[in-house]
Amino acid sequence: MEFGLFVQGYVGKRAKTDPLAEHRALMEETEYVIQADKSGFKYAWASEHHFLEEYSHLSANDVFLGYLAHATERIHLGSGIFNPLAQVNHPVKVAEKVAMLDHLSQGRFEFGSGRGAGSHEILGFLPGITDMDHTKEIWEETIAEFPKMWLQEEYEGFHGKHWQLPPRKVLPKPYGASHPAMWYAAGSPSSYAMAARKGLGVLGFSVQKVSDMEWVLEQYKTAIRDAEPIGDFVNDNVMVTSTAICAETHEKAVEIAVHGGLNYLQSLVFRYHDTFPRPEGIPEWPEVLPDYTEEIIELLIAEELMICGDPDEVTRQCKRWEQAGADQLSFGLPIGISYADTLNTIRLIGEHVIPRIDTDPVHRTSRFRGSASA
């Protein structure tokens, strides 16, 4: 199993007391990715969200990733996601951004796509729609066009229901052979199987606990055997996300978690991701979950809903995800945890956890570039 980091420009409550909170959040998250690069993580994923106050201010993630392409050396940089709906980003502009980032990172870019977080975001670009599944139709129409734009010397053009383009040369072409690995941000079990049939990797932001992984992954791995890839190759790969806090002792890790504002983050998740099934006990916004106590943190650890502890404990918790079949585990690091504690988590995981689980120096699930360094 490989390891990644997930960043999204999470500002949280601190904007109420710090006028530079937004700036600090964005700049600190660049430092987290740079440290992850040094610590042996293989992936860093940057979200694209719009209008999601406090929860995510990382709207121009192509700019963010362009900066990181220069600031890092080996870590793969992924869009988690680029939104290719024509009403949000014209597909040709998305294809151009992907290829440009592929060059700037020298083949380290990974193209994740999706349809937006929920009604607040989607209705900003598609006012008046009543069925959030309408975006699926637009995404389905678009996604198979990207490999054509990258691989055809002159793109044959497209005339669809939601966007059109006459034949044009889409430039630049991707770096080296083929094109970046393609992923889809899945929000439901049926989406995993759909992505598999298209030969796409899955960004599994919706998987909450290890026990959820096994049956969802079974659907994906079964479907991908008969994949008809829309791209140049099959990206047989499922990534899942989890909050992670690692400290020198169990007690210190739990203390950090208690003061990390994780209850507020979880409340914001379901404030904006209103297309996700709402678990029992999650209140309707503006009501939020109560502050987490040590007892709640210990329960979340026991229920495998978060990764938290000393390096040996975190290693055991990560191995549970590996045993469940995850190809990649990416960690979300909310702003409620201090800058120093977050960097320490990344360093400790890089020093003590990753070497025990990810023993392959090559990105085994990425495209073949003719070089082990890819």
Contacts in CASP RR format, 6 or more apart in sequence:
PFRMAT RR
TARGET T0000
AUTHOR 0000-0000-0000
METHOD contacts of the structure
MODEL  1
MEFGLFVQGYVGKRAKTDPLAEHRALMEETEYVIQADKSGFKYAWASEHH
FLEEYSHLSANDVFLGYLAHATERIHLGSGIFNPLAQVNHPVKVAEKVAM
LDHLSQGRFEFGSGRGAGSHEILGFLPGITDMDHTKEIWEETIAEFPKMW
LQEEYEGFHGKHWQLPPRKVLPKPYGASHPAMWYAAGSPSSYAMAARKGL
GVLGFSVQKVSDMEWVLEQYKTAIRDAEPIGDFVNDNVMVTSTAICAETH
EKAVEIAVHGGLNYLQSLVFRYHDTFPRPEGIPEWPEVLPDYTEEIIELL
IAEELMICGDPDEVTRQCKRWEQAGADQLSFGLPIGISYADTLNTIRLIG
EHVIPRIDTDPVHRTSRFRGSASA
1 318 0 8 1.000
1 321 0 8 1.000
1 322 0 8 1.000
1 325 0 8 1.000
1 326 0 8 1.000
1 327 0 8 1.000
1 328 0 8 1.000
1 329 0 8 1.000
1 357 0 8 1.000
1 358 0 8 1.000
2 42 0 8 1.000
2 43 0 8 1.000
2 327 0 8 1.000
2 328 0 8 1.000
2 329 0 8 1.000
2 358 0 8 1.000
2 363 0 8 1.000
2 364 0 8 1.000
2 365 0 8 1.000
3 40 0 8 1.000
3 41 0 8 1.000
3 42 0 8 1.000
3 43 0 8 1.000
3 318 0 8 1.000
3 328 0 8 1.000
3 329 0 8 1.000
3 330 0 8 1.000
3 331 0 8 1.000
3 349 0 8 1.000
3 350 0 8 1.000
3 353 0 8 1.000
3 354 0 8 1.000
3 357 0 8 1.000
3 358 0 8 1.000
4 36 0 8 1.000
4 41 0 8 1.000
4 42 0 8 1.000
4 43 0 8 1.000
4 44 0 8 1.000
4 45 0 8 1.000
4 239 0 8 1.000
4 328 0 8 1.000
4 329 0 8 1.000
4 330 0 8 1.000
4 331 0 8 1.000
5 32 0 8 1.000
5 33 0 8 1.000
5 36 0 8 1.000
5 41 0 8 1.000
5 43 0 8 1.000
5 44 0 8 1.000
5 45 0 8 1.000
5 330 0 8 1.000
5 331 0 8 1.000
5 332 0 8 1.000
5 333 0 8 1.000
5 346 0 8 1.000
6 44 0 8 1.000
6 45 0 8 1.000
6 47 0 8 1.000
6 80 0 8 1.000
6 241 0 8 1.000
6 330 0 8 1.000
6 331 0 8 1.000
6 332 0 8 1.000
6 333 0 8 1.000
7 29 0 8 1.000
7 32 0 8 1.000
7 33 0 8 1.000
7 44 0 8 1.000
7 45 0 8 1.000
7 46 0 8 1.000
7 47 0 8 1.000
7 58 0 8 1.000
7 332 0 8 1.000
7 333 0 8 1.000
8 29 0 8 1.000
8 46 0 8 1.000
8 47 0 8 1.000
8 49 0 8 1.000
8 55 0 8 1.000
8 56 0 8 1.000
8 58 0 8 1.000
9 25 0 8 1.000
9 26 0 8 1.000
9 29 0 8 1.000
9 47 0 8 1.000
9 56 0 8 1.000
9 57 0 8 1.000
9 58 0 8 1.000
9 335 0 8 1.000
10 25 0 8 1.000
10 54 0 8 1.000
10 55 0 8 1.000
10 56 0 8 1.000
10 57 0 8 1.000
10 265 0 8 1.000
10 334 0 8 1.000
10 335 0 8 1.000
11 21 0 8 1.000
11 22 0 8 1.000
11 25 0 8 1.000
11 54 0 8 1.000
11 55 0 8 1.000
11 57 0 8 1.000
11 335 0 8 1.000
12 21 0 8 1.000
12 54 0 8 1.000
12 55 0 8 1.000
12 264 0 8 1.000
12 265 0 8 1.000
12 268 0 8 1.000
12 334 0 8 1.000
12 335 0 8 1.000
12 336 0 8 1.000
13 54 0 8 1.000
13 261 0 8 1.000
13 264 0 8 1.000
14 21 0 8 1.000
14 335 0 8 1.000
14 336 0 8 1.000
15 21 0 8 1.000
15 22 0 8 1.000
15 54 0 8 1.000
18 24 0 8 1.000
22 57 0 8 1.000
25 57 0 8 1.000
25 335 0 8 1.000
26 57 0 8 1.000
26 58 0 8 1.000
26 64 0 8 1.000
28 335 0 8 1.000
28 339 0 8 1.000
28 342 0 8 1.000
29 58 0 8 1.000
30 64 0 8 1.000
30 67 0 8 1.000
30 68 0 8 1.000
30 71 0 8 1.000
31 339 0 8 1.000
31 343 0 8 1.000
32 333 0 8 1.000
32 342 0 8 1.000
32 343 0 8 1.000
32 346 0 8 1.000
33 44 0 8 1.000
33 68 0 8 1.000
33 71 0 8 1.000
33 72 0 8 1.000
33 75 0 8 1.000
33 77 0 8 1.000
34 68 0 8 1.000
34 71 0 8 1.000
34 72 0 8 1.000
35 343 0 8 1.000
35 346 0 8 1.000
35 347 0 8 1.000
36 44 0 8 1.000
36 75 0 8 1.000
36 346 0 8 1.000
37 44 0 8 1.000
37 72 0 8 1.000
37 73 0 8 1.000
37 74 0 8 1.000
37 75 0 8 1.000
39 346 0 8 1.000
39 347 0 8 1.000
39 349 0 8 1.000
39 350 0 8 1.000
39 351 0 8 1.000
39 354 0 8 1.000
40 74 0 8 1.000
40 75 0 8 1.000
40 350 0 8 1.000
40 354 0 8 1.000
41 75 0 8 1.000
41 346 0 8 1.000
41 349 0 8 1.000
41 350 0 8 1.000
41 354 0 8 1.000
42 75 0 8 1.000
42 76 0 8 1.000
42 328 0 8 1.000
42 358 0 8 1.000
42 363 0 8 1.000
43 75 0 8 1.000
43 76 0 8 1.000
43 77 0 8 1.000
43 78 0 8 1.000
43 110 0 8 1.000
43 239 0 8 1.000
43 328 0 8 1.000
43 330 0 8 1.000
44 68 0 8 1.000
44 72 0 8 1.000
44 75 0 8 1.000
44 76 0 8 1.000
44 77 0 8 1.000
44 78 0 8 1.000
45 78 0 8 1.000
45 79 0 8 1.000
45 80 0 8 1.000
45 203 0 8 1.000
45 239 0 8 1.000
45 330 0 8 1.000
46 58 0 8 1.000
46 61 0 8 1.000
46 64 0 8 1.000
46 65 0 8 1.000
46 68 0 8 1.000
46 77 0 8 1.000
46 78 0 8 1.000
46 79 0 8 1.000
46 80 0 8 1.000
47 56 0 8 1.000
47 58 0 8 1.000
47 61 0 8 1.000
47 80 0 8 1.000
47 81 0 8 1.000
48 58 0 8 1.000
48 59 0 8 1.000
48 61 0 8 1.000
48 79 0 8 1.000
48 80 0 8 1.000
48 81 0 8 1.000
48 82 0 8 1.000
48 83 0 8 1.000
49 55 0 8 1.000
49 56 0 8 1.000
49 57 0 8 1.000
49 58 0 8 1.000
49 59 0 8 1.000
49 116 0 8 1.000
49 117 0 8 1.000
49 121 0 8 1.000
49 272 0 8 1.000
50 59 0 8 1.000
50 88 0 8 1.000
50 121 0 8 1.000
50 124 0 8 1.000
50 125 0 8 1.000
51 120 0 8 1.000
51 121 0 8 1.000
51 124 0 8 1.000
52 117 0 8 1.000
52 120 0 8 1.000
52 121 0 8 1.000
52 268 0 8 1.000
52 272 0 8 1.000
54 268 0 8 1.000
55 265 0 8 1.000
55 268 0 8 1.000
55 269 0 8 1.000
55 271 0 8 1.000
55 272 0 8 1.000
56 117 0 8 1.000
58 64 0 8 1.000
61 79 0 8 1.000
61 80 0 8 1.000
61 82 0 8 1.000
62 79 0 8 1.000
62 82 0 8 1.000
62 97 0 8 1.000
62 101 0 8 1.000
65 77 0 8 1.000
65 78 0 8 1.000
65 79 0 8 1.000
65 101 0 8 1.000
65 105 0 8 1.000
65 109 0 8 1.000
66 77 0 8 1.000
66 101 0 8 1.000
66 104 0 8 1.000
66 105 0 8 1.000
68 77 0 8 1.000
69 77 0 8 1.000
69 101 0 8 1.000
69 104 0 8 1.000
69 105 0 8 1.000
69 108 0 8 1.000
69 109 0 8 1.000
70 104 0 8 1.000
72 108 0 8 1.000
74 108 0 8 1.000
74 373 0 8 1.000
75 108 0 8 1.000
76 105 0 8 1.000
76 108 0 8 1.000
76 109 0 8 1.000
76 110 0 8 1.000
76 363 0 8 1.000
76 366 0 8 1.000
77 101 0 8 1.000
77 105 0 8 1.000
77 108 0 8 1.000
77 109 0 8 1.000
77 110 0 8 1.000
78 109 0 8 1.000
78 110 0 8 1.000
78 111 0 8 1.000
78 112 0 8 1.000
79 98 0 8 1.000
79 109 0 8 1.000
79 110 0 8 1.000
79 111 0 8 1.000
79 112 0 8 1.000
79 113 0 8 1.000
80 112 0 8 1.000
80 183 0 8 1.000
80 185 0 8 1.000
80 203 0 8 1.000
81 112 0 8 1.000
81 113 0 8 1.000
81 114 0 8 1.000
81 116 0 8 1.000
81 185 0 8 1.000
81 203 0 8 1.000
82 89 0 8 1.000
82 94 0 8 1.000
82 97 0 8 1.000
82 98 0 8 1.000
82 111 0 8 1.000
82 112 0 8 1.000
82 113 0 8 1.000
82 114 0 8 1.000
83 89 0 8 1.000
83 113 0 8 1.000
83 114 0 8 1.000
83 115 0 8 1.000
83 116 0 8 1.000
84 91 0 8 1.000
84 94 0 8 1.000
84 113 0 8 1.000
84 114 0 8 1.000
84 139 0 8 1.000
84 142 0 8 1.000
84 143 0 8 1.000
84 146 0 8 1.000
85 115 0 8 1.000
85 125 0 8 1.000
85 126 0 8 1.000
85 135 0 8 1.000
85 138 0 8 1.000
85 139 0 8 1.000
85 142 0 8 1.000
85 162 0 8 1.000
86 138 0 8 1.000
86 142 0 8 1.000
86 162 0 8 1.000
86 163 0 8 1.000
87 125 0 8 1.000
87 126 0 8 1.000
87 138 0 8 1.000
87 162 0 8 1.000
88 116 0 8 1.000
88 125 0 8 1.000
90 163 0 8 1.000
91 142 0 8 1.000
91 145 0 8 1.000
91 146 0 8 1.000
91 149 0 8 1.000
91 158 0 8 1.000
91 163 0 8 1.000
91 165 0 8 1.000
92 149 0 8 1.000
92 165 0 8 1.000
92 168 0 8 1.000
92 170 0 8 1.000
94 113 0 8 1.000
94 146 0 8 1.000
95 145 0 8 1.000
95 146 0 8 1.000
95 149 0 8 1.000
95 150 0 8 1.000
95 170 0 8 1.000
96 170 0 8 1.000
96 171 0 8 1.000
96 172 0 8 1.000
98 109 0 8 1.000
98 111 0 8 1.000
98 146 0 8 1.000
98 150 0 8 1.000
98 174 0 8 1.000
98 179 0 8 1.000
98 180 0 8 1.000
99 150 0 8 1.000
99 170 0 8 1.000
99 171 0 8 1.000
99 172 0 8 1.000
99 173 0 8 1.000
99 174 0 8 1.000
99 175 0 8 1.000
99 179 0 8 1.000
100 172 0 8 1.000
101 109 0 8 1.000
102 109 0 8 1.000
102 174 0 8 1.000
102 175 0 8 1.000
102 179 0 8 1.000
102 180 0 8 1.000
103 172 0 8 1.000
103 174 0 8 1.000
103 175 0 8 1.000
106 175 0 8 1.000
107 175 0 8 1.000
107 176 0 8 1.000
107 180 0 8 1.000
107 369 0 8 1.000
107 374 0 8 1.000
108 374 0 8 1.000
109 180 0 8 1.000
110 180 0 8 1.000
110 181 0 8 1.000
110 183 0 8 1.000
110 366 0 8 1.000
111 146 0 8 1.000
111 179 0 8 1.000
111 180 0 8 1.000
111 181 0 8 1.000
111 182 0 8 1.000
111 183 0 8 1.000
112 182 0 8 1.000
112 183 0 8 1.000
112 184 0 8 1.000
112 185 0 8 1.000
112 203 0 8 1.000
113 139 0 8 1.000
113 143 0 8 1.000
113 182 0 8 1.000
113 183 0 8 1.000
113 184 0 8 1.000
113 185 0 8 1.000
114 139 0 8 1.000
114 184 0 8 1.000
114 185 0 8 1.000
115 122 0 8 1.000
115 135 0 8 1.000
115 136 0 8 1.000
115 138 0 8 1.000
115 139 0 8 1.000
115 185 0 8 1.000
116 122 0 8 1.000
116 135 0 8 1.000
117 272 0 8 1.000
117 273 0 8 1.000
118 132 0 8 1.000
118 272 0 8 1.000
118 273 0 8 1.000
118 274 0 8 1.000
118 275 0 8 1.000
119 132 0 8 1.000
119 274 0 8 1.000
119 275 0 8 1.000
120 272 0 8 1.000
120 274 0 8 1.000
121 272 0 8 1.000
122 129 0 8 1.000
122 132 0 8 1.000
122 135 0 8 1.000
123 129 0 8 1.000
126 134 0 8 1.000
126 135 0 8 1.000
132 275 0 8 1.000
137 161 0 8 1.000
137 162 0 8 1.000
138 162 0 8 1.000
141 160 0 8 1.000
141 161 0 8 1.000
141 162 0 8 1.000
141 163 0 8 1.000
142 162 0 8 1.000
142 163 0 8 1.000
143 182 0 8 1.000
143 184 0 8 1.000
143 198 0 8 1.000
143 230 0 8 1.000
144 198 0 8 1.000
144 230 0 8 1.000
144 231 0 8 1.000
145 158 0 8 1.000
146 179 0 8 1.000
146 182 0 8 1.000
146 231 0 8 1.000
147 179 0 8 1.000
147 182 0 8 1.000
147 230 0 8 1.000
147 231 0 8 1.000
147 232 0 8 1.000
148 155 0 8 1.000
148 156 0 8 1.000
149 155 0 8 1.000
149 170 0 8 1.000
150 170 0 8 1.000
150 173 0 8 1.000
150 174 0 8 1.000
150 179 0 8 1.000
151 173 0 8 1.000
151 178 0 8 1.000
151 179 0 8 1.000
151 232 0 8 1.000
153 169 0 8 1.000
154 167 0 8 1.000
154 168 0 8 1.000
154 169 0 8 1.000
155 165 0 8 1.000
155 167 0 8 1.000
155 168 0 8 1.000
155 169 0 8 1.000
155 170 0 8 1.000
156 167 0 8 1.000
157 165 0 8 1.000
157 166 0 8 1.000
157 167 0 8 1.000
157 168 0 8 1.000
158 164 0 8 1.000
158 165 0 8 1.000
174 180 0 8 1.000
176 369 0 8 1.000
177 368 0 8 1.000
177 369 0 8 1.000
177 370 0 8 1.000
178 232 0 8 1.000
178 233 0 8 1.000
178 367 0 8 1.000
178 368 0 8 1.000
178 369 0 8 1.000
179 231 0 8 1.000
179 232 0 8 1.000
179 367 0 8 1.000
180 367 0 8 1.000
181 201 0 8 1.000
181 235 0 8 1.000
181 237 0 8 1.000
181 365 0 8 1.000
181 366 0 8 1.000
181 367 0 8 1.000
182 199 0 8 1.000
182 200 0 8 1.000
182 201 0 8 1.000
182 230 0 8 1.000
182 231 0 8 1.000
182 235 0 8 1.000
183 195 0 8 1.000
183 200 0 8 1.000
183 201 0 8 1.000
183 202 0 8 1.000
183 203 0 8 1.000
183 235 0 8 1.000
183 237 0 8 1.000
183 239 0 8 1.000
184 191 0 8 1.000
184 194 0 8 1.000
184 195 0 8 1.000
184 198 0 8 1.000
184 200 0 8 1.000
184 201 0 8 1.000
184 202 0 8 1.000
184 203 0 8 1.000
185 202 0 8 1.000
185 203 0 8 1.000
185 204 0 8 1.000
185 205 0 8 1.000
186 192 0 8 1.000
186 194 0 8 1.000
186 195 0 8 1.000
186 202 0 8 1.000
186 203 0 8 1.000
186 204 0 8 1.000
186 205 0 8 1.000
186 206 0 8 1.000
187 204 0 8 1.000
187 205 0 8 1.000
187 206 0 8 1.000
187 275 0 8 1.000
187 276 0 8 1.000
188 206 0 8 1.000
189 215 0 8 1.000
189 216 0 8 1.000
189 219 0 8 1.000
191 202 0 8 1.000
192 202 0 8 1.000
192 204 0 8 1.000
192 216 0 8 1.000
192 217 0 8 1.000
192 219 0 8 1.000
192 220 0 8 1.000
192 223 0 8 1.000
192 238 0 8 1.000
193 219 0 8 1.000
193 220 0 8 1.000
193 222 0 8 1.000
193 223 0 8 1.000
195 201 0 8 1.000
195 202 0 8 1.000
195 220 0 8 1.000
196 202 0 8 1.000
196 219 0 8 1.000
196 220 0 8 1.000
196 221 0 8 1.000
196 222 0 8 1.000
196 223 0 8 1.000
196 224 0 8 1.000
196 227 0 8 1.000
197 223 0 8 1.000
197 224 0 8 1.000
197 226 0 8 1.000
197 227 0 8 1.000
197 228 0 8 1.000
198 227 0 8 1.000
198 228 0 8 1.000
198 229 0 8 1.000
198 230 0 8 1.000
199 224 0 8 1.000
199 227 0 8 1.000
199 228 0 8 1.000
199 229 0 8 1.000
199 230 0 8 1.000
199 231 0 8 1.000
199 234 0 8 1.000
199 235 0 8 1.000
199 236 0 8 1.000
200 230 0 8 1.000
200 235 0 8 1.000
201 235 0 8 1.000
201 236 0 8 1.000
201 237 0 8 1.000
201 238 0 8 1.000
201 239 0 8 1.000
202 220 0 8 1.000
202 237 0 8 1.000
202 238 0 8 1.000
202 239 0 8 1.000
203 239 0 8 1.000
204 238 0 8 1.000
204 239 0 8 1.000
204 240 0 8 1.000
204 241 0 8 1.000
205 241 0 8 1.000
206 276 0 8 1.000
207 213 0 8 1.000
207 216 0 8 1.000
207 240 0 8 1.000
207 241 0 8 1.000
208 279 0 8 1.000
208 305 0 8 1.000
209 303 0 8 1.000
209 304 0 8 1.000
209 305 0 8 1.000
210 304 0 8 1.000
210 320 0 8 1.000
210 321 0 8 1.000
210 324 0 8 1.000
211 304 0 8 1.000
211 324 0 8 1.000
213 240 0 8 1.000
213 321 0 8 1.000
213 324 0 8 1.000
213 325 0 8 1.000
213 326 0 8 1.000
214 324 0 8 1.000
214 325 0 8 1.000
217 238 0 8 1.000
217 324 0 8 1.000
217 325 0 8 1.000
217 326 0 8 1.000
220 238 0 8 1.000
221 236 0 8 1.000
224 234 0 8 1.000
224 236 0 8 1.000
227 234 0 8 1.000
227 236 0 8 1.000
232 367 0 8 1.000
233 367 0 8 1.000
233 368 0 8 1.000
235 365 0 8 1.000
235 366 0 8 1.000
235 367 0 8 1.000
236 327 0 8 1.000
236 365 0 8 1.000
237 327 0 8 1.000
237 328 0 8 1.000
237 365 0 8 1.000
238 325 0 8 1.000
238 326 0 8 1.000
238 327 0 8 1.000
238 328 0 8 1.000
239 326 0 8 1.000
239 327 0 8 1.000
239 328 0 8 1.000
239 329 0 8 1.000
239 330 0 8 1.000
240 321 0 8 1.000
240 326 0 8 1.000
240 328 0 8 1.000
240 329 0 8 1.000
240 330 0 8 1.000
241 329 0 8 1.000
241 330 0 8 1.000
241 331 0 8 1.000
241 332 0 8 1.000
242 306 0 8 1.000
242 307 0 8 1.000
242 321 0 8 1.000
242 329 0 8 1.000
242 330 0 8 1.000
242 331 0 8 1.000
242 332 0 8 1.000
243 262 0 8 1.000
243 306 0 8 1.000
243 307 0 8 1.000
243 308 0 8 1.000
243 331 0 8 1.000
243 332 0 8 1.000
243 333 0 8 1.000
243 334 0 8 1.000
244 306 0 8 1.000
244 307 0 8 1.000
244 308 0 8 1.000
244 314 0 8 1.000
244 331 0 8 1.000
244 332 0 8 1.000
244 333 0 8 1.000
244 345 0 8 1.000
244 349 0 8 1.000
245 253 0 8 1.000
245 256 0 8 1.000
245 257 0 8 1.000
245 306 0 8 1.000
245 307 0 8 1.000
245 308 0 8 1.000
245 309 0 8 1.000
245 337 0 8 1.000
245 341 0 8 1.000
245 345 0 8 1.000
246 253 0 8 1.000
246 307 0 8 1.000
246 308 0 8 1.000
246 309 0 8 1.000
246 310 0 8 1.000
246 311 0 8 1.000
246 314 0 8 1.000
246 344 0 8 1.000
246 345 0 8 1.000
246 348 0 8 1.000
246 349 0 8 1.000
246 352 0 8 1.000
246 353 0 8 1.000
247 253 0 8 1.000
247 256 0 8 1.000
247 309 0 8 1.000
247 310 0 8 1.000
247 341 0 8 1.000
247 344 0 8 1.000
247 345 0 8 1.000
247 348 0 8 1.000
248 310 0 8 1.000
248 348 0 8 1.000
249 309 0 8 1.000
249 310 0 8 1.000
250 309 0 8 1.000
250 310 0 8 1.000
250 313 0 8 1.000
253 308 0 8 1.000
253 309 0 8 1.000
253 310 0 8 1.000
253 313 0 8 1.000
254 294 0 8 1.000
254 297 0 8 1.000
254 298 0 8 1.000
254 308 0 8 1.000
254 309 0 8 1.000
255 294 0 8 1.000
256 337 0 8 1.000
256 338 0 8 1.000
256 341 0 8 1.000
257 292 0 8 1.000
257 297 0 8 1.000
257 306 0 8 1.000
257 308 0 8 1.000
257 337 0 8 1.000
258 292 0 8 1.000
258 293 0 8 1.000
258 294 0 8 1.000
258 297 0 8 1.000
259 336 0 8 1.000
260 292 0 8 1.000
260 334 0 8 1.000
260 336 0 8 1.000
260 337 0 8 1.000
261 291 0 8 1.000
261 292 0 8 1.000
261 334 0 8 1.000
261 336 0 8 1.000
262 292 0 8 1.000
262 306 0 8 1.000
262 334 0 8 1.000
262 336 0 8 1.000
263 288 0 8 1.000
263 289 0 8 1.000
263 290 0 8 1.000
263 291 0 8 1.000
263 292 0 8 1.000
264 288 0 8 1.000
264 289 0 8 1.000
265 334 0 8 1.000
265 336 0 8 1.000
266 282 0 8 1.000
266 289 0 8 1.000
267 282 0 8 1.000
267 283 0 8 1.000
267 285 0 8 1.000
267 287 0 8 1.000
267 288 0 8 1.000
267 289 0 8 1.000
269 276 0 8 1.000
270 276 0 8 1.000
270 278 0 8 1.000
270 282 0 8 1.000
270 285 0 8 1.000
271 285 0 8 1.000
282 289 0 8 1.000
283 289 0 8 1.000
292 300 0 8 1.000
297 306 0 8 1.000
297 308 0 8 1.000
300 306 0 8 1.000
300 308 0 8 1.000
301 307 0 8 1.000
301 308 0 8 1.000
301 309 0 8 1.000
301 317 0 8 1.000
304 317 0 8 1.000
304 320 0 8 1.000
307 314 0 8 1.000
307 317 0 8 1.000
307 318 0 8 1.000
307 331 0 8 1.000
308 314 0 8 1.000
308 317 0 8 1.000
309 317 0 8 1.000
311 348 0 8 1.000
311 349 0 8 1.000
311 351 0 8 1.000
311 352 0 8 1.000
311 353 0 8 1.000
312 352 0 8 1.000
314 348 0 8 1.000
314 349 0 8 1.000
314 352 0 8 1.000
314 353 0 8 1.000
315 352 0 8 1.000
315 353 0 8 1.000
315 356 0 8 1.000
315 357 0 8 1.000
318 329 0 8 1.000
318 353 0 8 1.000
318 357 0 8 1.000
319 357 0 8 1.000
321 329 0 8 1.000
322 329 0 8 1.000
322 357 0 8 1.000
327 365 0 8 1.000
328 365 0 8 1.000
331 345 0 8 1.000
331 349 0 8 1.000
333 342 0 8 1.000
333 345 0 8 1.000
333 346 0 8 1.000
337 345 0 8 1.000
361 372 0 8 1.000
362 372 0 8 1.000
363 374 0 8 1.000
366 374 0 8 1.000
367 374 0 8 1.000
368 374 0 8 1.000
END
